[in-house]
Amino acid sequence: MTDSRNLQSMLGPALAEAAAFTERSLDTLLPSVSGPEGRLLEAMRYAALGGGKRLRGFLVQQSGRLFGVDRRALGRVAAAVECVHAYSLVHDDLPAMDDDDLRRGKPTVHKAFDEATAILAGDALLTMAFGLLAAPDAHGDPFVRCELVVRLAHGAGHAGMVGGQMMDIAFEHASPGLPEITRLQRMKTAALITFSCEAGAILGRASASARNALSAYGQDLGLAFQIVDDLLDAEGDPAKMGKAAGKDADRGKPTVVSVLGADRARAQAEALAAQAAGHLDLFDERADLLRAAAEFVISRRA
């Protein structure tokens, strides 16, 4: 396996290339702005294009490359995942949810447009994601396409991201224990990241052991990612983050940071990242960029 320092120097260009490829795929696949529904389409493109690290798209692409999956199919699936992620952010930012004015340094969708348009744009992005996965261009085998749809529905729905968001609301000003908080974060954040890692294995018709390894990697990576997000919310620089900081504490949201404190939470994130990388041993050096992504997740500052 490649030296850790060299891996990090390789990761930056790989992340940038994956982000640019995902952006191009989204730009091509999102409808152009025209007709009486033009304002909705404009809001969809505003939400999905021109921002973010595209980590989930990167994970789709890197997992797929382990099995020689066609690049065009990977771009389509990466775009679907990013549509779901964009929808979740649009709805998260609404006044009924987190009530945020900024996202990635620009006005949130309900501020740039209006609340009704933001709700509809989120709905349309979510629906579009499943259409991208179900279309023949995602994979020639309809059973593979069905598996992608089922797994994304699980990761994004009541058993995954949306269920975790409901728990997040229910736990405001409450005192759940660390197991409950971990379950919340496994659903709210890790489930979609896990799908992103597993998608390449599904597309490549990988063995059960390979698929399980990528799923385990995604779960640990997702938990580490959320802990770092919580650390950034508590300690981060709003100028670098492109959004307000400290809102979780203001709303009384319990996090790993609020339960363990910053130092122990950071140590927990580091342990999870190391554990995530360990799941990739069967792929040898072919998964080096995925190992580097685990280190990147715990070292990021925005």
N, C-alpha and C positions, 0 to 999 in steps of 0.2 A: 504494500500500500504506500501511497505517496506521502512524503513528509507533510505535517500539518501546516507549516508556514507556506509551503509551495501550493498546497491545496487552497488556502485562502486567497492566494494571488490568482489562482485559476478561477475561483468561484465568482469574483466580481464580473469579469467578462461573460461568464456563462449565465449569470443572473440577468445581465443586461441584454444578452442575445435572446434569452428565453422571454424576457419581458417585451422586447421589440416584436418578436414573432407572435406572441399572444395578442399584442396590441393590433398588429396587422390582421390577424385572424378575426378579432372582434370587429374591427373597422369594416372588413369585407362582409361579415355575416350579419351585422346589425342593419336594420332597414334604413334606407336613406330617408331624409326628412321631406315629406311631400303629402299632399292631400289634407283633408279636414282633421285627420288625426296627427298632423305634423308636430304639434306641440308635445304630444306624448312621445313620439319618436325622438324628438330633440332632447327631451328629458332623459330617455333611456341612454342615448349616446353620451350625454353629459355625465351621467352616473357611471357608465362603464368604461369610458375612454379617458386617456390622458392622465393617469395617476396610479400610484400604488406600486409595490415591489413585484407584484405578480408571482408571489411565492407559490401559490397553489398551482398556477399554470406551469411554473418551473418543475414542481414535483410530478405533475402529470407527464411532462416531457421526459424528465430524467428516468422515471420508473419505466416508461414505455421503451426507452432506448436500451434498457437492459435486455429486452426481448425482441429487438429489431422491428418495432412497430413503425408503420408508415408515418412519416412526419406530418402529412396532411391530416390524418386521423387524429394524431396527437394535438394538433392545433385546434381542431374542432372540439375535442373533449376539454382541452384547457380553456377554450372560450366558454364552454357550458359551465364549468366550475366558476369561472370569474363572473359570469352572469348571476349565478346564485349568490356569490359573495357580494357583488354590487347591490343586488336587491336587498340583502340583509342589512347592508350599511344604510341604504336609503330609508328603510323602515325603522332601523335603530335610531336614526337621527330625528325622527318625527317628534313633535311636542308630546304625544302620548307615551313615547318611549324615553329616550335619553335627552331629547330636546336640545340638540346641538346645532349651532349656527355655522360651524366650520368643519370641513372634512378635507384633508390633504391640502390645507392652505387656501381653499376656496369655499364660497358659500355652499352649504348643503342643498340638496335638490329642492326641498320644500321652501328654502329661502330664495333660491335662484328662480323658481317657478311658483308653485303654491302647493298646499298640502294635498289637495285632491290629485293633482298631476303627479306628485311624488308617490302617492299610494298606487296609482295606476301604473306608473313607470316600474315600480318594484314588482307589481303583479306580472307585468308583461315580461320583465327580465327572467323571472322565475319560470314562467311558462315556456319561454323561448329556450331555456336551457334543456328542458326535456325533449323539445322538438329537435334540437341539435343532436342529442344522443340517439334518438329513435330513427333518424334519417339514414338511408343506406351509405352516405358518405362517411359516417362514423366508423362503420365496419361492414364487411360483406356478409357476415354471419348474423342473421336476425336474433339468434340466441345470445350472442355476445352483446348486441345492442340492448336486448331486454335486461340482461344482467347489469349493464351500466345504469339503466333507468332505475332498476330496483335498488341498487346500492346507493345511488345518489338520493333517491327518495328517502331511504333510511337515514342517511347522513344529514339531510337537510330538514327533515320533518319532525314529528312529535317525539320520535325516539332519538333524535339528534339535535341539530342546531336550534330549531324552534322550541323544542321541549326544554332545552337548556336556557333559552331566553325567558321562558315562563318561570323556571326555577329562579332565575336571576331577579325577576320582579317579586316573586313570592318571598325571597329571602331578605328583601330590603328591611333594614332596621330589626333584623332577627339575628340569632346567634347560632347558626348551624355549625356542626363540627367539621373537621378537616375532611372526613370521608364524604360528607354531603357536598362540600365545596368542590372536591375533586370530581365527583360525579357530575355536578353542574358543568364544570369546565371541560370534562371529557365529552359531554354532549354539545355544549354551546360552541366550542372552538375546535376541539380535536376531531370531532366526527367528520367535518368537511375536509380537514387536512388529511385524515386517514383515507377518505375516498380518493383524494388527489393522488396519494401514494399507491393505492390499490388499483386505480384505473388502468395504469400501464400494464399491470399483470393480467387484468381482465382482457384487455385488448390483445395481449400477446399469448393468451390461452396458457398462462404459466402454470407450473405445478402447484399443488396445494402448499407445499413447504415454502416456495418462493412467495406466493401470495400472502401467506401468514406472516412471513418475515417483514414484508413491506407494510402490512396492516399494523403489526406491532410497532414498527418504526414510526409510522404516522401517529399512532396514539400517544407515544411518549413525546414525539416532537411537538404535537399539538398542545399537550399539557405544558411543556416547557415554554412554548410560544405565549400561552395565556399568562403564565406567571410573569414573564418579562413584560408583557403588556400592562399588567397590574403594577409592576415596579415603575414603569415609565409613567403611568397615570399618577403615581404617588410622588415621583421624584423628577420626572422628565421635564425637558425644556419645551414649552408650548410652541415656540418659534420653529424648533426642529420637527416637532410632531405634526404641526399643521392643524392642531385642534386644541381645545382647552384641556388643561390637566386638573387633577384633583377632584373630578366629578364623582368618582366612585365613593370616595370618603364623604363627600357632601350629601350623597343620597343614602348613605348608610349601607352600602353594598359590601357584604363580607367577601373577602378574597384570601388567597393563601398568604398574601403580604400582611393583611390585617390580623390574621391568626398567628402566623409564625414570626412576623417582623421581617424587615427588609433583608437582613443578612442571611437568616435561615431560609427565606424564600429563594434568594439568589442561589444558595447552595443546592436547594432542591431542584431548581431549574437546570443547574449544571449537571447534577446527577442524572436527571431525566434525559438530557441531551447525550450524555455518555452512554446511557442505556439504549437510547434510540440507535446510535451508531453501532452498538454491539449486535443489534438484530441483523445487520447487513453483512455479517461475516461470510455467509455462503456465496456472496457475489464477488468477493475479492476486490481487486482494484477497480472493477467496472462500476462500483457504487461509491467511488471516492468523492464525487461531487455531492452526493446525498449526505455523506459523512460531514463534508465541509458545511453543508447547509445547516446541520444540527449545531455546529459551532457558531455559525453566523446568527442563528436565532437567539442565542443567549448573549451575544456580544453587541447586538444592535442598539442604537440610541434613538430610534424613531420608528 
